Structure formats: structure tokens, C-alpha cells
Amino acid sequence: MRRRSALVLVLTAALTQSSCLMMVPGLLAGRTMGGGGMGMMGMMGGMGNGMNHSQTAPAPYDKMLNPVPHSAAAVAQGAQIFQAQCATCHGPKGLGDGLAGLRLSPRPANLSQVVKSAHAKDGHLMWVISEGGRMPGSAMPPFKASIGEEDRWRLIHYLRTL
């Protein structure tokens, strides 16, 4: 049964061409990802245990505001980016229930709750998307090099609709 689950995980990640592919070798070996400490889940109101809610984004992220005008087109483009890059771990609706994220520790954040938290300012979301979960202690990879800045801002517009 474990091999079947691993195969489903690999196929799902491959089909979505997600950056979560970099996590697959550890998952196949039966290891969980993450620092075991306080992950993004609890910090941002996800499915994990409680954590430090006072963590703030470092400069220059702490002062950033979304420069991409909000529009239906920006949200739709953000939705496409989310499905291609994020849904494998965060699930198709951002609930933290994606197949590739099931064995991660901490589990992927429930983004529908994240965007409602007091710390979900534009710059904070850009920080986590750009730099990944290393600082808050999750397995989320950085997307700074693989998703252009304007597209990361469009992704943030979409996240706010979850």
C-alpha cells in the first residue's frame, strides 16, 4: 500500500509539473520534510499545531504593497499559477490537503485561513512565496526564481479569493 501511495504522489507531482517535485525523493524514502519546529501551518492558521503568530516579514518585504492592479484577469492568471505551482501541496482549493503535502511535517498551510490572518499583508505573502518556508520552518520551496515577480503578485490576488 505504501508503494501505491508513493506512486500516486509521484504521478500527481509530475502531472502538475509542480516545484514540489523536489520533495519527492525524501517522501519516497519515507521521510517527512520540514524542520520539525514551528512551520508555516500553525503560524498562519493552517492545519498544524499552534505557533508564533508574531513573525513578521524581513525588509524589504515588510513594506511591500501589491503593485499589480486587482482585476478579474489578474485573479484568473493567479489561479492558473496556483494550480500549476501550488495545488500539488496546498490542494486545489488551498486547504492544505494536496496529495504531495500529505506526508510533510509540518503540513502545508490552509491558505483560505492564511489570507484571513493579521499577518497576511501583501509583503508577508510575497516573502513566503518568494523565499519559501525555510524561515518559518516548512518544506515549501522558494519560488523567486521560477515565478516572475508580477506573477507572484497575481498569485497573491488569487489567494485573497480563497
N, C-alpha and C positions, 0 to 999 in steps of 0.2 A: 504493500500500500504506500509506503514511503517513497518508493521509486516512481510510482504513478504520480504522486503529488509533485515530486521534483520535475517530472517530465511536463506536467501541466504548467508549472511555473516557468520553465524554460520556454515552452511554446508560446505562452502568453506574452512574456517579455519580448521574444523575438518578433512576434506578430505586431506588437505595438511599437517596435523599434525604440523602446524607452531607454533612457540613461540608466534605468535600474538594472540593465544587463550587467553592469559592472559588479552587482551584488550577487549574481547567480552562483559563481564558484563557491563562495562561502556557504550559501544556502544549501547547495547540493552536498556539501561536506557535513551538513547538519549543524553548522554554526549559525548563531544569530549575529546580526550586525549591531553596531551601536556601542557606546561606551559603558553601558550598564549603569551609568549615573543618571542624571536628570536629562531626559530627552525632550524634544520639542513637543511631544504629546502632552505631557502634563503642563508644561509651561504655557502652552497655547490653548488649553482646554480640550485636548484630544482624548483618545481612548486610554491613555496611560495613567499612571499614578500622578498625584499632585506634585507640583514643582515650583520653582522660583518664578513667580509671575512678574517680578520687578526687573527682569533682564531687559536691557534696552539695546537698541542697535548702536554700533560704534559710528563715529564720524567716518566718512561723510554721509552715511546712510541716515543717521538720526534726524537730519534736517530736510531730507528729500521729500518732494511732493510730486505726484504723478503729472508729468508734462503732456501726456497724450490725452487729448480731449475725449471725454466719455461720449460714446456713441454706440448705436446698435452694431455697427461694423467692427468697432474695437472689441466689443464684448464677444462677438462671433469669432473673430480672429483669436482672441484669448481662449475661447472654448476649444478651438481646434488645437492650439498649442497644449492645452491641458490634457486633452485626450491622447495626444501623441507622446507627451513627455511625463505626465504626472499620474494619469489614471491607473497605470500598472501597479503602483504602490498605494496611492490615495483612493483608488476606486473611481468608478465612472461618475459618481456624484460628489466626490470629495469627502466621503465619510470615513476615510482611513481603513477601508476594507478591501483594497485591491489585492489580487492574488499574490503578487510579488512581495507585498508587505506583511503577509500573514505571519511569517516567521521572524520578522525583525524585532529587535528589542532595543529601544522602545518601538512600539508600533507606530506606523505613520499617523500623522495628525488628522483629526477630523476637521477638515478645512471649513466646513459650514459653521463650526464653533469658533475656529481660529479668527475668522474675519469679524466676529462679533466682540472679540476681546478688546480691552482698553489699549493693549499694546499693538494692535493690528493697524498701525499707521502705515501710510504708503512706504516710508523709508524702512520700516521694520520688515515689511513683507519683501521689499526689494533686497534687503540684506540677506534674509534666509534663502530666497530663491537664488540669488547671485552666488553666495558663498557656501551654500549647503548647510547641513546640520552639524558640522564639526564643532562649532562654537556652542550651540545649545545641547550637544551630545546625542545627536541622532545619526542615522545612517544615510540621510538624504545627501545625494551628491551635489556639488556646485553646478550651476547652470550658466554662469557668467560667460564661459567660452562657447557654449553650444546654443544659447538662445540670445539673440541680439537684444540690446537694451530696450528699444521701443517695443519689441515683442514681450519682454518681461513686464513692461508697464501694461500692455494689453492683457496679459495673463492676470495681472492684479485686478483690472477692471472685471474680468470674468469671475475671479474668486469672490469678489464682493456680491455676486449674484447667487452664490450657493446658499 
